[in-house]
Amino acid sequence: MFSVAQKRSISDQIQNILQATEHPELPKGEVTFNLSVEGKESWSWANIKNNGQVKNPSINPWNEKQDSIEGEI
């Protein structure tokens, strides 16, 4: 559903939100999380992990093409 650039942008924003809470149970620095996004179709979904978990992201040409159409978030 999202390009690699879009997933990284979403991940960065979520990471910042979580860190800003300064919750005592969160680790200092990188917070590990998984986000599942369901699209409007049964086949339309995305799993987003924090950037620190994804060293070599898989590339889906369709998703990458969407990034050039919609632009970055």
Backbone as XML, in Angstrom:
<?xml version="1.0"?>
<chain id="A" units="angstrom">
  <residue number="1" name="MET">
    <atom name="N" x="0.822" y="-1.188" z="0.000"/>
    <atom name="CA" x="0.000" y="0.000" z="0.000"/>
    <atom name="C" x="0.869" y="1.255" z="0.000"/>
  </residue>
  <residue number="2" name="PHE">
    <atom name="N" x="1.944" y="1.261" z="0.791"/>
    <atom name="CA" x="2.815" y="2.433" z="0.872"/>
    <atom name="C" x="4.184" y="2.126" z="0.290"/>
  </residue>
  <residue number="3" name="SER">
    <atom name="N" x="4.827" y="3.144" z="-0.247"/>
    <atom name="CA" x="6.193" y="2.979" z="-0.741"/>
    <atom name="C" x="7.138" y="2.905" z="0.460"/>
  </residue>
  <residue number="4" name="VAL">
    <atom name="N" x="8.376" y="2.527" z="0.205"/>
    <atom name="CA" x="9.377" y="2.468" z="1.269"/>
    <atom name="C" x="9.559" y="3.844" z="1.898"/>
  </residue>
  <residue number="5" name="ALA">
    <atom name="N" x="9.614" y="4.883" z="1.080"/>
    <atom name="CA" x="9.777" y="6.246" z="1.603"/>
    <atom name="C" x="8.593" y="6.636" z="2.487"/>
  </residue>
  <residue number="6" name="GLN">
    <atom name="N" x="7.385" y="6.285" z="2.075"/>
    <atom name="CA" x="6.203" y="6.599" z="2.871"/>
    <atom name="C" x="6.217" y="5.831" z="4.188"/>
  </residue>
  <residue number="7" name="LYS">
    <atom name="N" x="6.592" y="4.547" z="4.143"/>
    <atom name="CA" x="6.666" y="3.754" z="5.375"/>
    <atom name="C" x="7.700" y="4.338" z="6.332"/>
  </residue>
  <residue number="8" name="ARG">
    <atom name="N" x="8.832" y="4.764" z="5.807"/>
    <atom name="CA" x="9.867" y="5.348" z="6.671"/>
    <atom name="C" x="9.382" y="6.671" z="7.283"/>
  </residue>
  <residue number="9" name="SER">
    <atom name="N" x="8.673" y="7.460" z="6.511"/>
    <atom name="CA" x="8.139" y="8.721" z="7.016"/>
    <atom name="C" x="7.103" y="8.469" z="8.124"/>
  </residue>
  <residue number="10" name="ILE">
    <atom name="N" x="6.197" y="7.536" z="7.884"/>
    <atom name="CA" x="5.186" y="7.182" z="8.889"/>
    <atom name="C" x="5.864" y="6.665" z="10.144"/>
  </residue>
  <residue number="11" name="SER">
    <atom name="N" x="6.838" y="5.787" z="9.959"/>
    <atom name="CA" x="7.566" y="5.212" z="11.090"/>
    <atom name="C" x="8.261" y="6.288" z="11.917"/>
  </residue>
  <residue number="12" name="ASP">
    <atom name="N" x="8.913" y="7.219" z="11.246"/>
    <atom name="CA" x="9.591" y="8.315" z="11.960"/>
    <atom name="C" x="8.604" y="9.134" z="12.781"/>
  </residue>
  <residue number="13" name="GLN">
    <atom name="N" x="7.452" y="9.429" z="12.192"/>
    <atom name="CA" x="6.456" y="10.235" z="12.894"/>
    <atom name="C" x="5.891" y="9.503" z="14.108"/>
  </residue>
  <residue number="14" name="ILE">
    <atom name="N" x="5.619" y="8.208" z="13.959"/>
    <atom name="CA" x="5.120" y="7.417" z="15.088"/>
    <atom name="C" x="6.180" y="7.334" z="16.178"/>
  </residue>
  <residue number="15" name="GLN">
    <atom name="N" x="7.429" y="7.110" z="15.768"/>
    <atom name="CA" x="8.535" y="7.050" z="16.721"/>
    <atom name="C" x="8.609" y="8.346" z="17.537"/>
  </residue>
  <residue number="16" name="ASN">
    <atom name="N" x="8.501" y="9.486" z="16.874"/>
    <atom name="CA" x="8.543" y="10.782" z="17.556"/>
    <atom name="C" x="7.382" y="10.939" z="18.532"/>
  </residue>
  <residue number="17" name="ILE">
    <atom name="N" x="6.193" y="10.517" z="18.122"/>
    <atom name="CA" x="5.023" y="10.615" z="19.000"/>
    <atom name="C" x="5.224" y="9.754" z="20.247"/>
  </residue>
  <residue number="18" name="LEU">
    <atom name="N" x="5.678" y="8.529" z="20.051"/>
    <atom name="CA" x="5.894" y="7.637" z="21.192"/>
    <atom name="C" x="6.974" y="8.179" z="22.126"/>
  </residue>
  <residue number="19" name="GLN">
    <atom name="N" x="8.075" y="8.648" z="21.572"/>
    <atom name="CA" x="9.158" y="9.175" z="22.402"/>
    <atom name="C" x="8.731" y="10.430" z="23.153"/>
  </residue>
  <residue number="20" name="ALA">
    <atom name="N" x="7.877" y="11.237" z="22.540"/>
    <atom name="CA" x="7.428" y="12.485" z="23.163"/>
    <atom name="C" x="6.586" y="12.242" z="24.414"/>
  </residue>
  <residue number="21" name="THR">
    <atom name="N" x="6.005" y="11.049" z="24.538"/>
    <atom name="CA" x="5.217" y="10.747" z="25.733"/>
    <atom name="C" x="6.104" y="10.624" z="26.970"/>
  </residue>
  <residue number="22" name="GLU">
    <atom name="N" x="7.380" y="10.341" z="26.740"/>
    <atom name="CA" x="8.330" y="10.117" z="27.842"/>
    <atom name="C" x="7.781" y="9.113" z="28.849"/>
  </residue>
  <residue number="23" name="HIS">
    <atom name="N" x="7.059" y="8.123" z="28.347"/>
    <atom name="CA" x="6.478" y="7.102" z="29.214"/>
    <atom name="C" x="7.599" y="6.289" z="29.845"/>
  </residue>
  <residue number="24" name="PRO">
    <atom name="N" x="7.522" y="6.052" z="31.150"/>
    <atom name="CA" x="8.617" y="5.363" z="31.847"/>
    <atom name="C" x="8.838" y="3.912" z="31.409"/>
  </residue>
  <residue number="25" name="GLU">
    <atom name="N" x="7.842" y="3.292" z="30.784"/>
    <atom name="CA" x="8.002" y="1.907" z="30.345"/>
    <atom name="C" x="8.612" y="1.787" z="28.953"/>
  </residue>
  <residue number="26" name="LEU">
    <atom name="N" x="8.755" y="2.902" z="28.248"/>
    <atom name="CA" x="9.380" y="2.866" z="26.923"/>
    <atom name="C" x="10.892" y="2.939" z="27.071"/>
  </residue>
  <residue number="27" name="PRO">
    <atom name="N" x="11.619" y="2.253" z="26.164"/>
    <atom name="CA" x="13.073" y="2.345" z="26.220"/>
    <atom name="C" x="13.546" y="3.724" z="25.771"/>
  </residue>
  <residue number="28" name="LYS">
    <atom name="N" x="14.740" y="4.085" z="26.187"/>
    <atom name="CA" x="15.354" y="5.323" z="25.689"/>
    <atom name="C" x="15.800" y="5.046" z="24.255"/>
  </residue>
  <residue number="29" name="GLY">
    <atom name="N" x="15.643" y="5.997" z="23.378"/>
    <atom name="CA" x="16.062" y="5.811" z="21.978"/>
    <atom name="C" x="14.993" y="5.102" z="21.164"/>
  </residue>
  <residue number="30" name="GLU">
    <atom name="N" x="15.422" y="4.135" z="20.371"/>
    <atom name="CA" x="14.547" y="3.431" z="19.425"/>
    <atom name="C" x="13.443" y="2.657" z="20.144"/>
  </residue>
  <residue number="31" name="VAL">
    <atom name="N" x="12.198" y="2.913" z="19.740"/>
    <atom name="CA" x="11.043" y="2.185" z="20.266"/>
    <atom name="C" x="10.620" y="1.182" z="19.195"/>
  </residue>
  <residue number="32" name="THR">
    <atom name="N" x="10.523" y="-0.081" z="19.571"/>
    <atom name="CA" x="10.119" y="-1.118" z="18.624"/>
    <atom name="C" x="8.599" y="-1.188" z="18.579"/>
  </residue>
  <residue number="33" name="PHE">
    <atom name="N" x="8.034" y="-1.132" z="17.371"/>
    <atom name="CA" x="6.581" y="-1.230" z="17.222"/>
    <atom name="C" x="6.240" y="-1.828" z="15.868"/>
  </residue>
  <residue number="34" name="ASN">
    <atom name="N" x="5.023" y="-2.339" z="15.772"/>
    <atom name="CA" x="4.456" y="-2.845" z="14.528"/>
    <atom name="C" x="3.095" y="-2.189" z="14.354"/>
  </residue>
  <residue number="35" name="LEU">
    <atom name="N" x="2.828" y="-1.704" z="13.148"/>
    <atom name="CA" x="1.550" y="-1.071" z="12.835"/>
    <atom name="C" x="0.950" y="-1.796" z="11.644"/>
  </residue>
  <residue number="36" name="SER">
    <atom name="N" x="-0.282" y="-2.200" z="11.767"/>
    <atom name="CA" x="-0.986" y="-2.847" z="10.665"/>
    <atom name="C" x="-2.072" y="-1.906" z="10.177"/>
  </residue>
  <residue number="37" name="VAL">
    <atom name="N" x="-2.050" y="-1.613" z="8.882"/>
    <atom name="CA" x="-3.016" y="-0.698" z="8.288"/>
    <atom name="C" x="-3.870" y="-1.485" z="7.296"/>
  </residue>
  <residue number="38" name="GLU">
    <atom name="N" x="-5.178" y="-1.441" z="7.482"/>
    <atom name="CA" x="-6.096" y="-2.118" z="6.575"/>
    <atom name="C" x="-6.657" y="-1.110" z="5.591"/>
  </residue>
  <residue number="39" name="GLY">
    <atom name="N" x="-6.557" y="-1.422" z="4.308"/>
    <atom name="CA" x="-7.082" y="-0.547" z="3.274"/>
    <atom name="C" x="-8.558" y="-0.804" z="3.013"/>
  </residue>
  <residue number="40" name="LYS">
    <atom name="N" x="-9.083" y="-0.156" z="2.003"/>
    <atom name="CA" x="-10.511" y="-0.296" z="1.716"/>
    <atom name="C" x="-10.855" y="-1.611" z="1.014"/>
  </residue>
  <residue number="41" name="GLU">
    <atom name="N" x="-9.861" y="-2.287" z="0.444"/>
    <atom name="CA" x="-10.070" y="-3.578" z="-0.207"/>
    <atom name="C" x="-9.436" y="-4.680" z="0.640"/>
  </residue>
  <residue number="42" name="SER">
    <atom name="N" x="-9.888" y="-5.915" z="0.493"/>
    <atom name="CA" x="-9.344" y="-7.016" z="1.292"/>
    <atom name="C" x="-7.856" y="-7.230" z="1.008"/>
  </residue>
  <residue number="43" name="TRP">
    <atom name="N" x="-7.398" y="-6.899" z="-0.186"/>
    <atom name="CA" x="-5.999" y="-7.087" z="-0.554"/>
    <atom name="C" x="-5.147" y="-5.852" z="-0.248"/>
  </residue>
  <residue number="44" name="SER">
    <atom name="N" x="-5.780" y="-4.799" z="0.225"/>
    <atom name="CA" x="-5.092" y="-3.535" z="0.461"/>
    <atom name="C" x="-4.719" y="-3.407" z="1.940"/>
  </residue>
  <residue number="45" name="TRP">
    <atom name="N" x="-3.445" y="-3.594" z="2.241"/>
    <atom name="CA" x="-2.983" y="-3.541" z="3.628"/>
    <atom name="C" x="-1.506" y="-3.191" z="3.653"/>
  </residue>
  <residue number="46" name="ALA">
    <atom name="N" x="-1.018" y="-2.849" z="4.823"/>
    <atom name="CA" x="0.406" y="-2.559" z="4.995"/>
    <atom name="C" x="0.803" y="-2.867" z="6.431"/>
  </residue>
  <residue number="47" name="ASN">
    <atom name="N" x="1.988" y="-3.405" z="6.581"/>
    <atom name="CA" x="2.599" y="-3.571" z="7.893"/>
    <atom name="C" x="3.757" y="-2.591" z="7.961"/>
  </residue>
  <residue number="48" name="ILE">
    <atom name="N" x="3.790" y="-1.820" z="9.024"/>
    <atom name="CA" x="4.843" y="-0.820" z="9.188"/>
    <atom name="C" x="5.552" y="-1.093" z="10.500"/>
  </residue>
  <residue number="49" name="LYS">
    <atom name="N" x="6.866" y="-1.227" z="10.427"/>
    <atom name="CA" x="7.685" y="-1.430" z="11.616"/>
    <atom name="C" x="8.565" y="-0.210" z="11.798"/>
  </residue>
  <residue number="50" name="ASN">
    <atom name="N" x="9.105" y="-0.077" z="13.018"/>
    <atom name="CA" x="10.017" y="1.048" z="13.202"/>
    <atom name="C" x="11.227" y="0.848" z="12.298"/>
  </residue>
  <residue number="51" name="ASN">
    <atom name="N" x="11.796" y="1.944" z="11.833"/>
    <atom name="CA" x="12.886" y="1.896" z="10.858"/>
    <atom name="C" x="14.077" y="1.076" z="11.332"/>
  </residue>
  <residue number="52" name="GLY">
    <atom name="N" x="14.312" y="1.021" z="12.640"/>
    <atom name="CA" x="15.426" y="0.255" z="13.172"/>
    <atom name="C" x="15.276" y="-1.239" z="12.959"/>
  </residue>
  <residue number="53" name="GLN">
    <atom name="N" x="14.049" y="-1.729" z="12.777"/>
    <atom name="CA" x="13.801" y="-3.147" z="12.558"/>
    <atom name="C" x="14.002" y="-3.557" z="11.097"/>
  </residue>
  <residue number="54" name="VAL">
    <atom name="N" x="13.917" y="-2.616" z="10.178"/>
    <atom name="CA" x="13.912" y="-2.948" z="8.751"/>
    <atom name="C" x="15.231" y="-2.509" z="8.121"/>
  </residue>
  <residue number="55" name="LYS">
    <atom name="N" x="16.141" y="-3.455" z="7.989"/>
    <atom name="CA" x="17.450" y="-3.141" z="7.404"/>
    <atom name="C" x="17.392" y="-3.146" z="5.874"/>
  </residue>
  <residue number="56" name="ASN">
    <atom name="N" x="16.731" y="-4.141" z="5.299"/>
    <atom name="CA" x="16.615" y="-4.268" z="3.844"/>
    <atom name="C" x="15.136" y="-4.405" z="3.478"/>
  </residue>
  <residue number="57" name="PRO">
    <atom name="N" x="14.441" y="-3.292" z="3.266"/>
    <atom name="CA" x="13.003" y="-3.376" z="2.978"/>
    <atom name="C" x="12.726" y="-4.045" z="1.641"/>
  </residue>
  <residue number="58" name="SER">
    <atom name="N" x="11.647" y="-4.820" z="1.598"/>
    <atom name="CA" x="11.256" y="-5.420" z="0.325"/>
    <atom name="C" x="10.592" y="-4.331" z="-0.521"/>
  </residue>
  <residue number="59" name="ILE">
    <atom name="N" x="10.867" y="-4.381" z="-1.794"/>
    <atom name="CA" x="10.367" y="-3.365" z="-2.725"/>
    <atom name="C" x="9.213" y="-3.947" z="-3.530"/>
  </residue>
  <residue number="60" name="ASN">
    <atom name="N" x="8.093" y="-3.261" z="-3.514"/>
    <atom name="CA" x="6.951" y="-3.626" z="-4.328"/>
    <atom name="C" x="6.826" y="-2.533" z="-5.393"/>
  </residue>
  <residue number="61" name="PRO">
    <atom name="N" x="7.070" y="-2.885" z="-6.666"/>
    <atom name="CA" x="7.058" y="-1.856" z="-7.724"/>
    <atom name="C" x="5.765" y="-1.045" z="-7.773"/>
  </residue>
  <residue number="62" name="TRP">
    <atom name="N" x="4.619" y="-1.668" z="-7.522"/>
    <atom name="CA" x="3.339" y="-0.946" z="-7.533"/>
    <atom name="C" x="3.335" y="0.131" z="-6.456"/>
  </residue>
  <residue number="63" name="ASN">
    <atom name="N" x="3.766" y="-0.233" z="-5.256"/>
    <atom name="CA" x="3.791" y="0.727" z="-4.155"/>
    <atom name="C" x="4.759" y="1.872" z="-4.434"/>
  </residue>
  <residue number="64" name="GLU">
    <atom name="N" x="5.894" y="1.558" z="-4.998"/>
    <atom name="CA" x="6.880" y="2.601" z="-5.313"/>
    <atom name="C" x="6.331" y="3.567" z="-6.359"/>
  </residue>
  <residue number="65" name="LYS">
    <atom name="N" x="5.577" y="3.034" z="-7.317"/>
    <atom name="CA" x="4.975" y="3.873" z="-8.346"/>
    <atom name="C" x="3.968" y="4.846" z="-7.722"/>
  </residue>
  <residue number="66" name="GLN">
    <atom name="N" x="3.230" y="4.395" z="-6.699"/>
    <atom name="CA" x="2.246" y="5.253" z="-6.040"/>
    <atom name="C" x="2.929" y="6.451" z="-5.384"/>
  </residue>
  <residue number="67" name="ASP">
    <atom name="N" x="4.130" y="6.249" z="-4.872"/>
    <atom name="CA" x="4.854" y="7.329" z="-4.204"/>
    <atom name="C" x="5.129" y="8.475" z="-5.173"/>
  </residue>
  <residue number="68" name="SER">
    <atom name="N" x="5.460" y="8.155" z="-6.402"/>
    <atom name="CA" x="5.748" y="9.204" z="-7.377"/>
    <atom name="C" x="4.479" y="9.939" z="-7.811"/>
  </residue>
  <residue number="69" name="ILE">
    <atom name="N" x="3.335" y="9.288" z="-7.659"/>
    <atom name="CA" x="2.062" y="9.904" z="-8.030"/>
    <atom name="C" x="1.532" y="10.775" z="-6.895"/>
  </residue>
  <residue number="70" name="GLU">
    <atom name="N" x="1.549" y="10.216" z="-5.671"/>
    <atom name="CA" x="0.964" y="10.900" z="-4.528"/>
    <atom name="C" x="1.936" y="11.841" z="-3.824"/>
  </residue>
  <residue number="71" name="GLY">
    <atom name="N" x="3.235" y="11.609" z="-3.995"/>
    <atom name="CA" x="4.223" y="12.407" z="-3.294"/>
    <atom name="C" x="4.421" y="11.898" z="-1.883"/>
  </residue>
  <residue number="72" name="GLU">
    <atom name="N" x="5.406" y="12.444" z="-1.214"/>
    <atom name="CA" x="5.683" y="12.016" z="0.158"/>
    <atom name="C" x="4.689" y="12.633" z="1.116"/>
  </residue>
  <residue number="73" name="ILE">
    <atom name="N" x="4.511" y="11.940" z="2.235"/>
    <atom name="CA" x="3.621" y="12.468" z="3.274"/>
    <atom name="C" x="4.417" y="13.256" z="4.278"/>
  </residue>
</chain>
